[in-house]
Amino acid sequence: MFDKLISILQGLGTAVLPFQVVSEDCVAILLRFGRYRRDLAPGLIWKLPLADRIMTCDARVHFYSTNPHSLITRDGVPVVVSALMSFRAAHPRQAVLGAVQFGQSVWDGTAATLAALVMEIEFEALSTDKFSARLLERVKAENAPYGVDVLTCRLNDVAKARTYRVLK
């Protein structure tokens, strides 16, 4: 009972206070009555109580390794691949308002893009720099509308599959 009261008071306190601190490792935007007003720099931010809301997201570089995926290349070779990528929120408005949990969206999109590209190419071409450049270009293009800057994206592990799964 008291935990609910404390959480309500905390929420009310942040809504009523005329200021909020945005930390150095965050990007933030100001919403007034739910509408975008401006991007915010880190520091002490003054706001109108009950009218303004400050939304933040992490601006640090995120690193992600996809789980191994069992796929079949265009020439019919079963492979297991995983990729390593790094990204950060580059544009606060798009990163905060563009997608719910932008990090998870980037990860899911990268896994799907990796699968699509592997199935379009032959096994021998997977380890080339041309494939890595194509993967990075495609992942960057898919995430740009969400304010995300993809810094690196490359294959981490490529191996021929040792077992086959039969789906019925």
C-alpha positions as CSV (number, residue, x, y, z in Angstrom):
1,M,0.0,0.0,0.0
2,F,2.7,2.4,1.0
3,D,4.8,1.5,-2.1
4,K,1.9,2.7,-4.4
5,L,1.6,5.9,-2.4
6,I,5.3,6.6,-2.7
7,S,5.3,6.0,-6.5
8,I,2.3,8.3,-6.9
9,L,4.0,11.0,-4.8
10,Q,7.3,10.6,-6.9
11,G,5.4,10.9,-10.2
12,L,3.5,13.9,-8.9
13,G,6.7,15.5,-7.6
14,T,8.4,15.4,-11.0
15,A,5.3,16.8,-12.7
16,V,5.0,19.7,-10.2
17,L,8.7,20.6,-10.0
18,P,9.7,23.6,-12.2
19,F,13.0,22.0,-13.2
20,Q,14.6,18.7,-14.1
21,V,18.2,17.6,-14.6
22,V,19.2,16.0,-17.9
23,S,22.4,14.0,-17.5
24,E,25.4,14.2,-19.7
25,D,24.8,10.7,-21.2
26,C,21.3,11.5,-22.4
27,V,19.6,13.2,-25.3
28,A,16.3,14.9,-24.4
29,I,13.3,16.7,-25.9
30,L,10.7,19.0,-24.3
31,L,7.0,18.4,-24.9
32,R,4.5,21.0,-24.0
33,F,1.0,19.6,-23.6
34,G,2.2,16.6,-25.6
35,R,3.6,18.5,-28.6
36,Y,7.2,18.7,-29.5
37,R,8.9,22.0,-28.6
38,R,12.7,21.6,-28.8
39,D,15.8,19.5,-28.2
40,L,17.4,19.9,-24.9
41,A,21.1,20.0,-23.9
42,P,22.3,18.3,-20.8
43,G,22.1,20.3,-17.6
44,L,19.4,21.9,-15.4
45,I,16.2,22.4,-17.5
46,W,13.5,24.8,-16.4
47,K,9.9,23.8,-17.4
48,L,6.3,24.8,-16.8
49,P,4.9,22.5,-14.1
50,L,2.1,20.2,-15.3
51,A,2.4,21.6,-18.9
52,D,5.9,20.5,-19.9
53,R,7.3,17.0,-20.0
54,I,10.9,16.1,-20.6
55,M,11.6,12.8,-22.4
56,T,15.1,11.3,-22.5
57,C,16.9,8.4,-24.1
58,D,20.5,7.1,-23.8
59,A,23.0,8.8,-26.1
60,R,25.9,6.5,-25.4
61,V,27.1,4.1,-28.0
62,H,25.3,0.7,-27.7
63,F,27.0,-2.6,-28.8
64,Y,24.9,-5.5,-29.8
65,S,25.7,-9.0,-31.0
66,T,22.8,-10.8,-32.8
67,N,22.0,-14.3,-31.7
68,P,23.2,-17.0,-34.2
69,H,20.7,-17.5,-37.0
70,S,20.4,-20.7,-39.0
71,L,19.8,-19.7,-42.6
72,I,20.2,-21.0,-46.1
73,T,22.2,-19.1,-48.7
74,R,21.1,-18.6,-52.3
75,D,23.2,-21.5,-53.4
76,G,21.6,-23.8,-50.9
77,V,24.4,-24.0,-48.2
78,P,23.0,-24.1,-44.6
79,V,24.9,-21.6,-42.5
80,V,24.9,-20.2,-39.0
81,V,25.6,-16.4,-38.8
82,S,25.7,-13.7,-36.2
83,A,26.6,-10.0,-36.5
84,L,28.1,-7.4,-34.3
85,M,26.9,-3.8,-34.4
86,S,27.3,-0.5,-32.7
87,F,24.8,2.5,-32.8
88,R,23.7,5.6,-30.9
89,A,20.8,8.0,-30.8
90,A,21.9,10.9,-33.1
91,H,18.7,12.9,-33.4
92,P,16.8,13.3,-30.1
93,R,13.3,14.0,-31.5
94,Q,13.3,11.0,-33.9
95,A,14.9,8.7,-31.3
96,V,12.5,9.5,-28.5
97,L,9.3,9.8,-30.6
98,G,10.1,7.6,-33.6
99,A,10.0,4.2,-31.9
100,V,9.2,2.6,-28.6
101,Q,12.5,1.4,-27.2
102,F,14.6,2.4,-30.1
103,G,17.5,0.1,-29.1
104,Q,15.3,-3.0,-29.3
105,S,13.9,-1.8,-32.7
106,V,17.4,-1.5,-34.1
107,W,18.4,-4.9,-32.9
108,D,15.3,-6.6,-34.3
109,G,15.6,-4.7,-37.6
110,T,19.3,-5.7,-37.9
111,A,18.5,-9.4,-37.4
112,A,15.9,-9.3,-40.1
113,T,18.2,-7.4,-42.5
114,L,21.0,-9.8,-41.9
115,A,18.7,-12.8,-42.6
116,A,17.4,-11.2,-45.8
117,L,20.9,-10.4,-47.1
118,V,22.4,-13.8,-46.3
119,M,19.6,-15.6,-48.2
120,E,20.2,-13.3,-51.3
121,I,23.9,-14.2,-51.5
122,E,26.1,-17.2,-52.1
123,F,28.2,-18.8,-49.3
124,E,31.6,-17.8,-50.7
125,A,30.6,-14.1,-50.8
126,L,29.6,-13.9,-47.1
127,S,33.1,-13.3,-45.9
128,T,33.9,-10.5,-48.3
129,D,34.2,-6.8,-47.5
130,K,31.6,-6.0,-50.1
131,F,29.0,-8.0,-48.2
132,S,29.9,-6.2,-44.9
133,A,29.7,-2.8,-46.7
134,R,26.3,-3.7,-48.1
135,L,25.0,-4.9,-44.7
136,L,26.2,-1.7,-43.0
137,E,24.6,0.5,-45.8
138,R,21.3,-1.3,-45.6
139,V,21.1,-1.2,-41.7
140,K,22.0,2.5,-41.7
141,A,19.3,3.3,-44.2
142,E,16.7,1.3,-42.3
143,N,17.5,3.1,-39.0
144,A,18.0,6.6,-40.2
145,P,14.3,7.6,-39.9
146,Y,14.4,6.7,-36.2
147,G,17.2,9.1,-35.4
148,V,19.7,6.3,-35.0
149,D,23.3,6.5,-36.3
150,V,24.6,3.0,-36.9
151,L,28.4,3.2,-36.5
152,T,29.4,-0.4,-37.4
153,C,27.7,-3.6,-38.5
154,R,29.6,-6.6,-39.6
155,L,29.4,-10.4,-39.6
156,N,30.8,-11.7,-36.3
157,D,30.7,-15.4,-37.1
158,V,30.0,-17.4,-40.2
159,A,30.0,-21.2,-40.2
160,K,28.4,-24.0,-42.2
161,A,25.6,-25.7,-40.2
162,R,26.5,-29.1,-38.8
163,T,22.9,-30.3,-38.4
164,Y,19.6,-29.9,-40.3
165,R,16.2,-29.3,-38.9
166,V,13.2,-30.8,-40.7
167,L,10.0,-28.8,-40.3
168,K,6.7,-30.7,-40.7
